[in-house]
Amino acid sequence: MRSVIILLLIVFVASCGYKPTAHYTHKVLGQNIYINVVVDRMEPESSVYIKDKLAAIIYQRFHAHLSPKESAQSTIEVSYGSTITPLSYDANGFVTKYRVNLAMTFNVKSKIRGNFVKRINTSYESDIEQSGKNQSALRIEAIKEGATIALDEFVSYVAMLGAV
């Protein structure tokens, strides 16, 4: 009798209802996904990072696979644009702090859930330190940080669609 009660208690605690993100995203995107990143003319270096980061998300969080466009259950097309605004200058007129505004658009074509578009705007502020890096390298790092924030928000959005 005592072992039955302990077993029931363990089953009750273990069955809290938690399901990983992949469970919900499979309902929206499926197992095979094709990704395409449209290159921004102002910051073309960032497209490689965005595509690699999105591929890692598909493997690690969605537990899905990249596949050719013809055999994919879903297609994710990502386009982005960035604006860089100087916020402060030093005595010599060089930029010491700036804000990167990143607008990302996720155009999803899913054979399972249908088509939808998600637009995400992020901003990231960065200081330019006397680190020996030039301003363009620091801008690219700031865009990467903004893209990481936007991709995390996209993951949450897709999981939420699958939960509904």
CORPE-V936854 format. One record per pair of residues at least 4 apart in sequence whose C-alpha atoms are under 7 Angstrom apart, sorted by the first residue. I is the first residue (numbers start at 1). J is the second residue. If there is no record, write none. Layout:
# CORPE-V936854
i=(I:I)
j=(J:J)
This chain:
# CORPE-V936854
i=(1:2:3:4:5:6:7:8:9:10:11:19:21:21:21:21:22:22:22:22:24:24:24:25:25:25:25:25:26:26:27:28:28:28:28:28:29:29:29:29:30:30:30:31:31:32:32:32:32:32:32:32:33:33:33:33:33:33:33:34:34:34:34:34:34:34:34:35:35:35:36:36:36:37:37:37:37:37:38:38:39:39:40:40:40:46:46:46:47:48:49:50:50:51:52:53:54:55:56:57:57:58:58:58:58:59:59:59:67:67:68:73:73:74:74:74:74:75:75:75:76:76:76:76:77:77:77:78:78:78:78:79:79:79:80:80:80:80:81:81:81:82:82:82:82:83:83:83:84:84:84:84:85:85:85:86:86:86:86:87:87:87:88:88:88:88:89:89:89:89:90:90:90:96:96:97:97:97:98:98:98:99:99:99:99:100:100:100:100:100:101:101:101:102:102:102:102:103:103:103:104:104:104:105:105:105:106:106:106:107:107:107:108:108:108:109:109:109:110:110:120:122:122:123:124:124:126:133:133:134:135:136:137:138:139:140:141:142:143:144:145:146:147:148:149:150:151:152:153:154:155:156:157:158:159:160)
j=(5:6:7:8:9:10:11:12:13:14:15:23:25:61:62:159:26:61:62:63:159:162:163:29:62:158:159:162:30:31:162:112:113:158:161:162:73:74:110:112:73:74:112:64:65:64:65:66:67:72:73:74:65:66:67:72:73:74:75:66:67:68:69:72:74:75:76:75:76:77:76:77:78:47:51:77:78:79:78:79:44:47:44:80:81:50:140:144:51:52:53:54:147:55:56:57:58:59:60:61:62:62:63:64:65:63:64:65:71:72:72:110:111:108:109:110:111:108:109:110:106:107:108:109:106:107:108:104:105:106:107:104:105:106:102:103:104:105:102:103:104:100:101:102:103:100:101:102:98:99:100:101:98:99:100:95:97:98:99:97:98:99:95:96:97:98:93:94:95:96:94:95:96:127:128:126:127:128:125:126:127:123:124:125:126:123:124:125:142:143:122:123:124:121:122:123:146:120:121:122:119:120:121:118:119:120:117:118:119:116:117:118:115:116:117:114:115:116:114:115:150:146:150:146:142:146:142:137:138:138:139:140:141:142:143:144:145:146:147:148:149:150:151:152:153:154:155:156:157:158:159:160:161:162:163:164)
